[in-house]
Amino acid sequence: MKYPLYVLLLVIACRMSSKAQTSTQDKVDDVVFGIYCESCKKQCAIMYHYTSTDSTTLYVDSTDNYFQSHKLNTPLVCHTPTHDREKIEAVRALLKDVPDDMLYRTDVNRTFGCPDCSDQCGIYMEFTNHQTRYRFYIDTDTSMLNERMGTFVKKVKSVVEFLKSKSK
C-alpha cells in the first residue's frame, strides 16, 4: 500500500520539475517591451517586439506609438524590422530571466513600483500567451522593487541600451 503512494509522489515531483525547467520562451508567444519617458521631447518611448512565430526578426517602434496605444488600450505595433542576430539573441536571453511573478498571473495588468512618477521613466512590458495579453508597468528605480524585480529591471535597461546603441 505504501509503494503506490511513493510512486504517485515521485511522478508529481517529476512533473513539477519539468514544468519549472520550461523556458520563458516556451510560455510567451510574443513580447513587446521598452522604456518610456513622458517628460521628454523626441523618441520618448522606443519599443521592441519579438514573436516566437517570427524568431528571426525583431521589430522596433521609435515613433512614440506607445502613448497612443496606452490611452486607447490597444496592442502596440512596431513596424520597423531588423534581422540583427545579436539584438535577437539579447532579447531571447532577457526572456529567460523574466521573473515568475510576471509569468504566473491571473490579473492581466500589473504595476511594479511607481513607474515614471518622478520623471525617472518606466518600463513597459507586454506578453501574449495563448491569446491573453498581460501588461506590466515597471519602475526603473530599483529601490522601489523587490530584489528579483530589481535585478530584472537592470537587465531590461541594459538590453534596451544595447539595442539602441546597435541602431546608431
N, C-alpha and C positions, 0 to 999 in steps of 0.2 A: 504494500500500500504506500510506503514511503517513496519508492522509486518513481512512480508516475508523477508525484509532486515535484521531485527533484528535476525530472526531465522537463516538466512544464516550466519551472523557474529558469532552467537553462535556456530553453527556447525563447522565453520572453526576454531574458538578458541579451541574447544574441541579436534579436530583432531590434532592441533599443540601441545596441552598439552600432549596428549597421545603419540605423537612421541617423545617429549622431555623426557618422562619417560621411554622409551625403553632403556634397559641397553646396555652397550658396548658389553656384551657377545652375545646379540642378533644381533648385527651389524657385528661382527667379526667372521668369520668361524674358523680361526686359527691365532696364533701369534707366532713369533719367536723373541726372544729378548735376549740381554746380553750386556756385556761391553767388548769392545776390546781395546787393547793397542798394537800399532805396535812396540814400542821400549821396548820389554821385551823378555825373553828367552824361557819360557815354560808356557803353558796354558794361552796364551795371549788373548784368545777370547772364553771364556766359554759361550755357548749359550743354551737357553732353548726353547722348542717347546711345545705348548699346543694347542690342537684342540678340538673343540666342539663335533666332531664326536666320540672322544675317551676321554671323560671328566674324566676318572679315571686314566689317565696316563699322566705324564709329561716326555718328552724326553730331554735328556741332550747331548750336544756335548762338549767335553773338548779336542778335537784333533786339534783345531785351523783351522777347515774347513772353518770358516768364511772368511778368507783371500782369499782362492782359489775360493770360491763361489762368492765373491765380484768381483774378477778380471774377472771371466767368465760370470758374470751376470746371475747366475743360482740360483735356490732355495737352501737354506741351509738345509741340512738334519741332524737331530740329531738322533742318533741310540740307545742310552742307555736309556731304560725305567725306570721310578720309579713310584711307586704307593703310595708314601707317601702323606697322606691326608693333612697334614699341608702345604707341599710345594704346592700342587694343590690349596688349599684354598688361599694361599698367592698370587698366580698368578691370580686367579679369582678376588680377591679383587683389585689387581692392574689394571685389565682390566676395572673395574668400574670407575676408575679415569683417564682414557685416555682423554686428552683434546679434545674438539670438533674440534680444528684446525688441529688435526691429522685425525679425522674420516671423516669429510666432505670436501673432496678434489677432485679436478679434475686432479691435477698432481699426478703421481704415485711415484715420488721420491722427497724428500724434506730434506733439511739440516737446522737444527736449531743451530745457533751459529757457532762455528768453531771447530768441534769435533777432538780431538787428534792433533790439530795444534801445541800445545806447550807441547807435551808428557803428557797431562792430561787425556788421554784416551777418548773414546767416547761411546755412547750408540747406539746400532743398534736395530731397532725395525721394524719388517715386519708383516703386517697384510694381510690376504687374506680375501676378502669379495666378494661373488658372482663371484668367479674365477678371480678377479682382485687383483694383488699383489701390495701393497703400501709399499715402503721402506722409512725409516726415519733414518737419521744420526744426533745424538743429542749431543751437547756439554755437558760435565759433569761440566763445570764451570758455575754455575747458574747465575753469574753476566752478562753472555752473553745472557741471555734469559729473556723473559717476566715473570712476576710473576707466572702465571698459569703453564707455561712450567717448570720454576724453581722448583716449588712445586712437579710437576710430576717427574722430574729428581731425586729429593731427595727420592721419593717413590721407583722409579726403583732401585736406588743404594741400598736402604735398603732391598728390596726384593731379589736382587741378593746376597747381603751379607748373608741374612738369608738362601737362597738356598745353597750357598757354605758352610756355617757353618753346616748345617744339613747333608752335604755329608761327613764330616770328621769323 
